[in-house]
Amino acid sequence: MFYYPADIDARVQLVKVQIEKLSAQMTMRDENKCVSLGTSKVNYIDPRIVASWAHRENVPITRIFNKSLLKKFPWALGEQNYNF
């Protein structure tokens, strides 16, 4: 005779939650395949706006721009009151 563990319902619920979580991750990964945030930041957003926002919100610019972008946009980093 085969006996089920006492906590089988809890284990089934845990597995269902894990399946939902992994399913949501797969969906997000699939939906975001075509989105390249780095490209958008470099090619479409004025770096003066980003620099001004970072200054206003006290966010270190190094959290937004990597070293190569800091070298590419030195002219924009001094912006503190850019109107957008």
N, C-alpha and C positions, 0 to 999 in steps of 0.2 A: 504494500500500500504506500502511496506517495503523499507526503504532507507538505503543504505550503508554509513558508515562514509566516510568522505573525504580522510582520510589517510589510507584507507584499503590496498593500494598497499605497503605502507611503513611497515605496520604491517605484511603483508604476507612475505615481504622480511626479516624482523627481525626474524620471526618464522623459515624461511628456514635456516638462519644463525645459530640459536640456534640448530636446528636439525642436521646440519652438524657438529657443535662443539661436541654435545653429541655423535654422531655417531663415530667421531674420538676418543673420550675418551673411548668409549666401545671397539673399535678395539685395541687401545693401551693396555688397561687393559687385554683384552683377549690374546694378543700376549705376554705380559710380565708375564703371570701366572707362567711359568716354570722357570723364571729367578730369582735367588736369589743372589743379588749382595753382601749381607753380607757373605754368604757362600763362594763365590768366593774370596772375600777379605781375608778371614781367611784361607781357605784351599789351594788356588792355587797361590796366589801372595806372593812373598817374602816380608816380612815386612820391610826389609832393603831398598828395592827399594822404597817403599811408604814413608818411613821416609826420605830418601835422597831427593826424589822429593819434599816433603813438605818443607824441609829445603831450597832447591834451589828456590822454588817458593814463599817462605814466607807465607806458609799456616800453621796455627796452627794444630799440630798433633791431637788435641782434636776434630777438625772438621772431621777427617777421622776415627780415632779409638775411640771407646767408652771406659769407665773405665775398663771393663773386658778385653778388648784387650790390653789396656795399661799395665795391670798387666801381661798378657800372654806374651807380647813381649818386656820386658824391655831391653833385650840384643840388640834389633834392633833399638831402639830409638836414640842411639848415632851416627848412621850412617849419615854422612854429605856429603861424596864424594864417595858414592858407585857407581861403574861403571855399567851401564846397557845399 
